[in-house]
């Protein structure tokens, strides 16, 4: 039986990572929020209550700089090789160099709009969300700002990222939606069931990754709409900012725990159903490097095979003849040639009996 099968449907499913690493921010109670990859090869993040901008190397070394703003939340690398950040309480967009010098603070035209997240766009400008203003903003590297309204009232646009399709994607926290805006300002909205989405980022696996409530989780959504939830090791950590790092991993902040998390940027999009003596396992698999893919069921049935890079994710279904055996757990994992797990997911399926 071929391991890679024909395309098929899939549904939302939870999984778990076994190899998330966390780093403590030096300033107590700093409440780190959004994070981004910097032009210097480090990760940069906003400390919302300490009014600082943080920098962390992939080895875990952290530096902090005053932001000359109030309530920094979002941060992104601009086309000018500087970092740009939002001041939610000061209603400003700021600029900081990789040496930690703040060079500008631009006021947002809509008073009290509460700018949240910010992202580079495909047009060389920076795009940002205005949570209280219910708008999407655009700022050039010279400081010129344009604003676009979001169709759904009180949606509270939150996270934002450049997508793989030449548009900009954003989350709507209050109404559970994912939005898409073109560089000309046309907005489309899609439901994100089961989550109040916060931060969003394009992953190296060709999927979009976002953080959101309920729970302490990061989520993955593919172009086919398959959503997978991953719980963080620290309970009630309130995962916030998520971004792809220079090491090919996903990095995210944990707002309530004062930690920075790291996880592999790959996913299997696993779900399962049982009918007519057939166990159907649905996947939406994506990974940015070659790997070994394993699939097994609790009764010992399983197989493993090498796979190439799969970007964007590929949707397919595998059907196995299966006896009625009550609840069974399907496990699937991607690992490297040394046997180290890159990412893994599981699903429990009731097979009757």
FIGU-732058 format. One record per residue (C-alpha): residue number from 1; y, z, x. Coordinates in steps of 0.05 Angstrom, whole numbers. Layout:
@resi = NUM | yy = Y | zz = Z | xx = X
...
***
This chain:
@resi = 1 | yy = 0 | zz = 0 | xx = 0
@resi = 2 | yy = 69 | zz = -19 | xx = 28
@resi = 3 | yy = 112 | zz = 42 | xx = 41
@resi = 4 | yy = 177 | zz = 6 | xx = 27
@resi = 5 | yy = 171 | zz = -17 | xx = -45
@resi = 6 | yy = 211 | zz = -54 | xx = -98
@resi = 7 | yy = 279 | zz = -29 | xx = -122
@resi = 8 | yy = 277 | zz = 21 | xx = -179
@resi = 9 | yy = 318 | zz = 73 | xx = -215
@resi = 10 | yy = 330 | zz = 144 | xx = -191
@resi = 11 | yy = 362 | zz = 208 | xx = -217
@resi = 12 | yy = 401 | zz = 266 | xx = -187
@resi = 13 | yy = 358 | zz = 313 | xx = -145
@resi = 14 | yy = 368 | zz = 373 | xx = -100
@resi = 15 | yy = 344 | zz = 378 | xx = -28
@resi = 16 | yy = 354 | zz = 421 | xx = 33
@resi = 17 | yy = 373 | zz = 416 | xx = 106
@resi = 18 | yy = 338 | zz = 459 | xx = 158
@resi = 19 | yy = 385 | zz = 447 | xx = 216
@resi = 20 | yy = 457 | zz = 462 | xx = 195
@resi = 21 | yy = 498 | zz = 497 | xx = 250
@resi = 22 | yy = 560 | zz = 540 | xx = 235
@resi = 23 | yy = 620 | zz = 560 | xx = 279
@resi = 24 | yy = 668 | zz = 618 | xx = 264
@resi = 25 | yy = 743 | zz = 602 | xx = 263
@resi = 26 | yy = 782 | zz = 650 | xx = 310
@resi = 27 | yy = 836 | zz = 669 | xx = 259
@resi = 28 | yy = 805 | zz = 717 | xx = 208
@resi = 29 | yy = 815 | zz = 697 | xx = 135
@resi = 30 | yy = 840 | zz = 628 | xx = 155
@resi = 31 | yy = 804 | zz = 593 | xx = 97
@resi = 32 | yy = 791 | zz = 526 | xx = 132
@resi = 33 | yy = 796 | zz = 468 | xx = 83
@resi = 34 | yy = 792 | zz = 393 | xx = 96
@resi = 35 | yy = 769 | zz = 364 | xx = 163
@resi = 36 | yy = 771 | zz = 297 | xx = 198
@resi = 37 | yy = 750 | zz = 262 | xx = 262
@resi = 38 | yy = 808 | zz = 256 | xx = 310
@resi = 39 | yy = 827 | zz = 199 | xx = 357
@resi = 40 | yy = 810 | zz = 245 | xx = 416
@resi = 41 | yy = 737 | zz = 252 | xx = 397
@resi = 42 | yy = 744 | zz = 322 | xx = 368
@resi = 43 | yy = 744 | zz = 346 | xx = 295
@resi = 44 | yy = 809 | zz = 370 | xx = 265
@resi = 45 | yy = 817 | zz = 415 | xx = 204
@resi = 46 | yy = 870 | zz = 450 | xx = 162
@resi = 47 | yy = 873 | zz = 527 | xx = 157
@resi = 48 | yy = 903 | zz = 537 | xx = 88
@resi = 49 | yy = 923 | zz = 610 | xx = 91
@resi = 50 | yy = 940 | zz = 618 | xx = 165
@resi = 51 | yy = 985 | zz = 556 | xx = 163
@resi = 52 | yy = 951 | zz = 527 | xx = 224
@resi = 53 | yy = 917 | zz = 462 | xx = 244
@resi = 54 | yy = 850 | zz = 472 | xx = 279
@resi = 55 | yy = 812 | zz = 430 | xx = 329
@resi = 56 | yy = 738 | zz = 436 | xx = 345
@resi = 57 | yy = 698 | zz = 398 | xx = 397
@resi = 58 | yy = 627 | zz = 376 | xx = 383
@resi = 59 | yy = 606 | zz = 433 | xx = 430
@resi = 60 | yy = 639 | zz = 483 | xx = 382
@resi = 61 | yy = 702 | zz = 500 | xx = 422
@resi = 62 | yy = 760 | zz = 515 | xx = 374
@resi = 63 | yy = 836 | zz = 512 | xx = 385
@resi = 64 | yy = 891 | zz = 527 | xx = 334
@resi = 65 | yy = 963 | zz = 503 | xx = 326
@resi = 66 | yy = 1020 | zz = 526 | xx = 278
@resi = 67 | yy = 1033 | zz = 471 | xx = 227
@resi = 68 | yy = 1107 | zz = 484 | xx = 209
@resi = 69 | yy = 1087 | zz = 478 | xx = 137
@resi = 70 | yy = 1060 | zz = 520 | xx = 79
@resi = 71 | yy = 989 | zz = 515 | xx = 54
@resi = 72 | yy = 959 | zz = 459 | xx = 96
@resi = 73 | yy = 899 | zz = 430 | xx = 61
@resi = 74 | yy = 883 | zz = 357 | xx = 79
@resi = 75 | yy = 883 | zz = 323 | xx = 147
@resi = 76 | yy = 868 | zz = 253 | xx = 172
@resi = 77 | yy = 877 | zz = 209 | xx = 233
@resi = 78 | yy = 931 | zz = 156 | xx = 226
@resi = 79 | yy = 935 | zz = 86 | xx = 256
@resi = 80 | yy = 987 | zz = 114 | xx = 304
@resi = 81 | yy = 935 | zz = 158 | xx = 339
@resi = 82 | yy = 965 | zz = 222 | xx = 310
@resi = 83 | yy = 938 | zz = 269 | xx = 257
@resi = 84 | yy = 971 | zz = 271 | xx = 188
@resi = 85 | yy = 964 | zz = 331 | xx = 141
@resi = 86 | yy = 986 | zz = 355 | xx = 73
@resi = 87 | yy = 1027 | zz = 417 | xx = 59
@resi = 88 | yy = 1006 | zz = 436 | xx = -11
@resi = 89 | yy = 1056 | zz = 493 | xx = -19
@resi = 90 | yy = 1113 | zz = 461 | xx = 20
@resi = 91 | yy = 1102 | zz = 394 | xx = -17
@resi = 92 | yy = 1103 | zz = 356 | xx = 48
@resi = 93 | yy = 1063 | zz = 307 | xx = 91
@resi = 94 | yy = 1064 | zz = 327 | xx = 164
@resi = 95 | yy = 1046 | zz = 294 | xx = 230
@resi = 96 | yy = 1016 | zz = 327 | xx = 292
@resi = 97 | yy = 997 | zz = 296 | xx = 359
@resi = 98 | yy = 930 | zz = 308 | xx = 393
@resi = 99 | yy = 966 | zz = 355 | xx = 441
@resi = 100 | yy = 983 | zz = 400 | xx = 382
@resi = 101 | yy = 1057 | zz = 383 | xx = 373
@resi = 102 | yy = 1083 | zz = 375 | xx = 301
@resi = 103 | yy = 1133 | zz = 317 | xx = 301
@resi = 104 | yy = 1151 | zz = 306 | xx = 227
@resi = 105 | yy = 1147 | zz = 334 | xx = 156
@resi = 106 | yy = 1162 | zz = 285 | xx = 99
@resi = 107 | yy = 1176 | zz = 312 | xx = 28
@resi = 108 | yy = 1134 | zz = 283 | xx = -29
@resi = 109 | yy = 1180 | zz = 250 | xx = -82
@resi = 110 | yy = 1148 | zz = 285 | xx = -142
@resi = 111 | yy = 1170 | zz = 358 | xx = -140
@resi = 112 | yy = 1114 | zz = 409 | xx = -140
@resi = 113 | yy = 1061 | zz = 355 | xx = -137
@resi = 114 | yy = 1016 | zz = 396 | xx = -91
@resi = 115 | yy = 990 | zz = 344 | xx = -42
@resi = 116 | yy = 917 | zz = 359 | xx = -26
@resi = 117 | yy = 875 | zz = 310 | xx = 14
@resi = 118 | yy = 897 | zz = 252 | xx = 58
@resi = 119 | yy = 860 | zz = 192 | xx = 87
@resi = 120 | yy = 874 | zz = 128 | xx = 126
@resi = 121 | yy = 872 | zz = 67 | xx = 82
@resi = 122 | yy = 849 | zz = -5 | xx = 97
@resi = 123 | yy = 922 | zz = -26 | xx = 99
@resi = 124 | yy = 943 | zz = 17 | xx = 159
@resi = 125 | yy = 978 | zz = 69 | xx = 115
@resi = 126 | yy = 956 | zz = 140 | xx = 96
@resi = 127 | yy = 934 | zz = 153 | xx = 24
@resi = 128 | yy = 936 | zz = 223 | xx = -7
@resi = 129 | yy = 922 | zz = 259 | xx = -72
@resi = 130 | yy = 973 | zz = 298 | xx = -112
@resi = 131 | yy = 933 | zz = 351 | xx = -150
@resi = 132 | yy = 986 | zz = 380 | xx = -195
@resi = 133 | yy = 1024 | zz = 314 | xx = -199
@resi = 134 | yy = 960 | zz = 277 | xx = -220
@resi = 135 | yy = 979 | zz = 219 | xx = -174
@resi = 136 | yy = 954 | zz = 181 | xx = -113
@resi = 137 | yy = 1006 | zz = 175 | xx = -58
@resi = 138 | yy = 1013 | zz = 126 | xx = -1
@resi = 139 | yy = 1054 | zz = 139 | xx = 62
@resi = 140 | yy = 1067 | zz = 92 | xx = 120
@resi = 141 | yy = 1069 | zz = 117 | xx = 192
@resi = 142 | yy = 1145 | zz = 110 | xx = 188
@resi = 143 | yy = 1146 | zz = 160 | xx = 129
@resi = 144 | yy = 1157 | zz = 114 | xx = 69
@resi = 145 | yy = 1121 | zz = 142 | xx = 6
@resi = 146 | yy = 1096 | zz = 106 | xx = -57
@resi = 147 | yy = 1061 | zz = 141 | xx = -116
@resi = 148 | yy = 1010 | zz = 116 | xx = -168
@resi = 149 | yy = 990 | zz = 155 | xx = -232
@resi = 150 | yy = 917 | zz = 171 | xx = -246
@resi = 151 | yy = 894 | zz = 148 | xx = -316
@resi = 152 | yy = 858 | zz = 212 | xx = -338
@resi = 153 | yy = 907 | zz = 267 | xx = -355
@resi = 154 | yy = 901 | zz = 332 | xx = -315
@resi = 155 | yy = 845 | zz = 303 | xx = -273
@resi = 156 | yy = 870 | zz = 339 | xx = -210
@resi = 157 | yy = 857 | zz = 286 | xx = -157
@resi = 158 | yy = 831 | zz = 324 | xx = -96
@resi = 159 | yy = 791 | zz = 290 | xx = -41
@resi = 160 | yy = 804 | zz = 219 | xx = -17
@resi = 161 | yy = 773 | zz = 169 | xx = 32
@resi = 162 | yy = 772 | zz = 96 | xx = 52
@resi = 163 | yy = 710 | zz = 65 | xx = 22
@resi = 164 | yy = 664 | zz = 11 | xx = 50
@resi = 165 | yy = 691 | zz = -40 | xx = 0
@resi = 166 | yy = 764 | zz = -44 | xx = 23
@resi = 167 | yy = 788 | zz = 5 | xx = -31
@resi = 168 | yy = 806 | zz = 79 | xx = -29
@resi = 169 | yy = 761 | zz = 129 | xx = -65
@resi = 170 | yy = 780 | zz = 198 | xx = -91
@resi = 171 | yy = 753 | zz = 257 | xx = -130
@resi = 172 | yy = 780 | zz = 286 | xx = -195
@resi = 173 | yy = 762 | zz = 360 | xx = -193
@resi = 174 | yy = 780 | zz = 381 | xx = -264
@resi = 175 | yy = 746 | zz = 325 | xx = -301
@resi = 176 | yy = 685 | zz = 312 | xx = -257
@resi = 177 | yy = 701 | zz = 240 | xx = -238
@resi = 178 | yy = 703 | zz = 196 | xx = -176
@resi = 179 | yy = 762 | zz = 148 | xx = -174
@resi = 180 | yy = 774 | zz = 82 | xx = -138
@resi = 181 | yy = 843 | zz = 53 | xx = -124
@resi = 182 | yy = 858 | zz = -15 | xx = -93
@resi = 183 | yy = 914 | zz = -24 | xx = -42
@resi = 184 | yy = 955 | zz = -55 | xx = -99
@resi = 185 | yy = 948 | zz = 9 | xx = -140
@resi = 186 | yy = 894 | zz = -9 | xx = -192
@resi = 187 | yy = 853 | zz = 52 | xx = -210
@resi = 188 | yy = 781 | zz = 54 | xx = -236
@resi = 189 | yy = 744 | zz = 119 | xx = -253
@resi = 190 | yy = 669 | zz = 137 | xx = -253
@resi = 191 | yy = 635 | zz = 200 | xx = -279
@resi = 192 | yy = 604 | zz = 248 | xx = -228
@resi = 193 | yy = 557 | zz = 289 | xx = -272
@resi = 194 | yy = 538 | zz = 360 | xx = -252
@resi = 195 | yy = 595 | zz = 372 | xx = -204
@resi = 196 | yy = 669 | zz = 386 | xx = -198
@resi = 197 | yy = 680 | zz = 343 | xx = -137
@resi = 198 | yy = 728 | zz = 365 | xx = -82
@resi = 199 | yy = 726 | zz = 328 | xx = -15
@resi = 200 | yy = 697 | zz = 258 | xx = -4
@resi = 201 | yy = 681 | zz = 216 | xx = 58
@resi = 202 | yy = 645 | zz = 152 | xx = 76
@resi = 203 | yy = 582 | zz = 168 | xx = 116
@resi = 204 | yy = 552 | zz = 128 | xx = 173
@resi = 205 | yy = 491 | zz = 117 | xx = 128
@resi = 206 | yy = 532 | zz = 72 | xx = 82
@resi = 207 | yy = 537 | zz = 124 | xx = 26
@resi = 208 | yy = 595 | zz = 168 | xx = 3
@resi = 209 | yy = 590 | zz = 243 | xx = 15
@resi = 210 | yy = 629 | zz = 296 | xx = -23
@resi = 211 | yy = 633 | zz = 371 | xx = -31
@resi = 212 | yy = 641 | zz = 405 | xx = -98
@resi = 213 | yy = 624 | zz = 461 | xx = -146
@resi = 214 | yy = 580 | zz = 493 | xx = -172
@resi = 215 | yy = 548 | zz = 527 | xx = -113
@resi = 216 | yy = 555 | zz = 519 | xx = -38
@resi = 217 | yy = 536 | zz = 446 | xx = -30
@resi = 218 | yy = 550 | zz = 379 | xx = -1
@resi = 219 | yy = 532 | zz = 318 | xx = -44
@resi = 220 | yy = 513 | zz = 246 | xx = -29
@resi = 221 | yy = 526 | zz = 187 | xx = -76
@resi = 222 | yy = 503 | zz = 116 | xx = -62
@resi = 223 | yy = 531 | zz = 51 | xx = -89
@resi = 224 | yy = 475 | zz = 51 | xx = -140
@resi = 225 | yy = 499 | zz = 119 | xx = -167
@resi = 226 | yy = 443 | zz = 163 | xx = -140
@resi = 227 | yy = 469 | zz = 234 | xx = -127
@resi = 228 | yy = 434 | zz = 284 | xx = -82
@resi = 229 | yy = 456 | zz = 357 | xx = -73
@resi = 230 | yy = 445 | zz = 396 | xx = -8
@resi = 231 | yy = 455 | zz = 471 | xx = -6
@resi = 232 | yy = 488 | zz = 505 | xx = 54
@resi = 233 | yy = 454 | zz = 564 | xx = 90
@resi = 234 | yy = 509 | zz = 613 | xx = 73
@resi = 235 | yy = 510 | zz = 633 | xx = -1
@resi = 236 | yy = 577 | zz = 626 | xx = -37
@resi = 237 | yy = 609 | zz = 593 | xx = 23
@resi = 238 | yy = 648 | zz = 543 | xx = -20
@resi = 239 | yy = 638 | zz = 479 | xx = 21
@resi = 240 | yy = 704 | zz = 441 | xx = 22
@resi = 241 | yy = 724 | zz = 386 | xx = 71
@resi = 242 | yy = 670 | zz = 337 | xx = 93
@resi = 243 | yy = 676 | zz = 282 | xx = 145
@resi = 244 | yy = 634 | zz = 239 | xx = 191
@resi = 245 | yy = 638 | zz = 263 | xx = 263
@resi = 246 | yy = 638 | zz = 224 | xx = 328
@resi = 247 | yy = 567 | zz = 248 | xx = 340
@resi = 248 | yy = 540 | zz = 212 | xx = 278
@resi = 249 | yy = 533 | zz = 277 | xx = 240
@resi = 250 | yy = 569 | zz = 303 | xx = 178
@resi = 251 | yy = 618 | zz = 361 | xx = 189
@resi = 252 | yy = 645 | zz = 404 | xx = 134
@resi = 253 | yy = 687 | zz = 467 | xx = 125
@resi = 254 | yy = 663 | zz = 529 | xx = 87
@resi = 255 | yy = 725 | zz = 557 | xx = 54
@resi = 256 | yy = 701 | zz = 626 | xx = 33
@resi = 257 | yy = 656 | zz = 639 | xx = 93
@resi = 258 | yy = 707 | zz = 619 | xx = 146
@resi = 259 | yy = 656 | zz = 572 | xx = 179
@resi = 260 | yy = 648 | zz = 500 | xx = 200
@resi = 261 | yy = 582 | zz = 466 | xx = 182
@resi = 262 | yy = 545 | zz = 406 | xx = 211
@resi = 263 | yy = 489 | zz = 366 | xx = 180
@resi = 264 | yy = 454 | zz = 298 | xx = 191
@resi = 265 | yy = 486 | zz = 239 | xx = 156
@resi = 266 | yy = 424 | zz = 211 | xx = 123
@resi = 267 | yy = 392 | zz = 217 | xx = 56
@resi = 268 | yy = 331 | zz = 196 | xx = 16
@resi = 269 | yy = 356 | zz = 202 | xx = -55
@resi = 270 | yy = 288 | zz = 228 | xx = -77
@resi = 271 | yy = 267 | zz = 240 | xx = -149
@resi = 272 | yy = 200 | zz = 236 | xx = -184
@resi = 273 | yy = 167 | zz = 224 | xx = -251
@resi = 274 | yy = 95 | zz = 224 | xx = -278
@resi = 275 | yy = 66 | zz = 180 | xx = -333
@resi = 276 | yy = 0 | zz = 144 | xx = -348
@resi = 277 | yy = -35 | zz = 176 | xx = -288
@resi = 278 | yy = 18 | zz = 149 | xx = -241
@resi = 279 | yy = 64 | zz = 190 | xx = -197
@resi = 280 | yy = 129 | zz = 151 | xx = -187
@resi = 281 | yy = 174 | zz = 170 | xx = -129
@resi = 282 | yy = 244 | zz = 140 | xx = -130
@resi = 283 | yy = 286 | zz = 133 | xx = -68
@resi = 284 | yy = 356 | zz = 111 | xx = -48
@resi = 285 | yy = 345 | zz = 116 | xx = 27
@resi = 286 | yy = 398 | zz = 107 | xx = 80
@resi = 287 | yy = 403 | zz = 125 | xx = 154
@resi = 288 | yy = 446 | zz = 99 | xx = 211
@resi = 289 | yy = 390 | zz = 98 | xx = 264
@resi = 290 | yy = 316 | zz = 80 | xx = 269
@resi = 291 | yy = 271 | zz = 137 | xx = 248
@resi = 292 | yy = 201 | zz = 158 | xx = 227
@resi = 293 | yy = 194 | zz = 166 | xx = 152
@resi = 294 | yy = 141 | zz = 212 | xx = 121
@resi = 295 | yy = 120 | zz = 222 | xx = 49
@resi = 296 | yy = 70 | zz = 273 | xx = 25
@resi = 297 | yy = 46 | zz = 311 | xx = -37
@resi = 298 | yy = 20 | zz = 383 | xx = -39
@resi = 299 | yy = -52 | zz = 360 | xx = -50
@resi = 300 | yy = -53 | zz = 327 | xx = 18
@resi = 301 | yy = -38 | zz = 255 | xx = 1
@resi = 302 | yy = 13 | zz = 226 | xx = 48
@resi = 303 | yy = 34 | zz = 173 | xx = 99
@resi = 304 | yy = 84 | zz = 161 | xx = 155
@resi = 305 | yy = 115 | zz = 98 | xx = 184
@resi = 306 | yy = 173 | zz = 78 | xx = 230
@resi = 307 | yy = 234 | zz = 47 | xx = 195
@resi = 308 | yy = 295 | zz = 11 | xx = 222
@resi = 309 | yy = 368 | zz = 29 | xx = 209
@resi = 310 | yy = 381 | zz = 24 | xx = 134
@resi = 311 | yy = 456 | zz = 15 | xx = 119
@resi = 312 | yy = 476 | zz = 12 | xx = 63
@resi = 313 | yy = 423 | zz = 54 | xx = 28
@resi = 314 | yy = 364 | zz = 17 | xx = -5
@resi = 315 | yy = 337 | zz = 36 | xx = -74
@resi = 316 | yy = 262 | zz = 29 | xx = -87
@resi = 317 | yy = 203 | zz = 63 | xx = -122
@resi = 318 | yy = 134 | zz = 80 | xx = -96
@resi = 319 | yy = 78 | zz = 88 | xx = -148
@resi = 320 | yy = 14 | zz = 126 | xx = -132
@resi = 321 | yy = -47 | zz = 134 | xx = -178
@resi = 322 | yy = -51 | zz = 209 | xx = -189
@resi = 323 | yy = -94 | zz = 258 | xx = -228
@resi = 324 | yy = -64 | zz = 310 | xx = -275
@resi = 325 | yy = -53 | zz = 370 | xx = -229
@resi = 326 | yy = 2 | zz = 412 | xx = -259
@resi = 327 | yy = 65 | zz = 420 | xx = -217
@resi = 328 | yy = 63 | zz = 383 | xx = -150
@resi = 329 | yy = 116 | zz = 380 | xx = -95
@resi = 330 | yy = 134 | zz = 314 | xx = -64
@resi = 331 | yy = 163 | zz = 321 | xx = 7
@resi = 332 | yy = 196 | zz = 266 | xx = 46
@resi = 333 | yy = 231 | zz = 269 | xx = 114
@resi = 334 | yy = 263 | zz = 226 | xx = 167
@resi = 335 | yy = 250 | zz = 247 | xx = 239
@resi = 336 | yy = 261 | zz = 221 | xx = 309
@resi = 337 | yy = 208 | zz = 201 | xx = 360
@resi = 338 | yy = 203 | zz = 272 | xx = 387
@resi = 339 | yy = 185 | zz = 298 | xx = 317
@resi = 340 | yy = 252 | zz = 332 | xx = 303
@resi = 341 | yy = 272 | zz = 328 | xx = 230
@resi = 342 | yy = 337 | zz = 291 | xx = 218
@resi = 343 | yy = 338 | zz = 303 | xx = 143
@resi = 344 | yy = 288 | zz = 321 | xx = 89
@resi = 345 | yy = 284 | zz = 326 | xx = 13
@resi = 346 | yy = 234 | zz = 350 | xx = -39
@resi = 347 | yy = 222 | zz = 346 | xx = -114
@resi = 348 | yy = 174 | zz = 383 | xx = -160
@resi = 349 | yy = 140 | zz = 339 | xx = -212
@resi = 350 | yy = 98 | zz = 363 | xx = -270
@resi = 351 | yy = 36 | zz = 320 | xx = -275
@resi = 352 | yy = 5 | zz = 356 | xx = -334
@resi = 353 | yy = -67 | zz = 382 | xx = -335
***
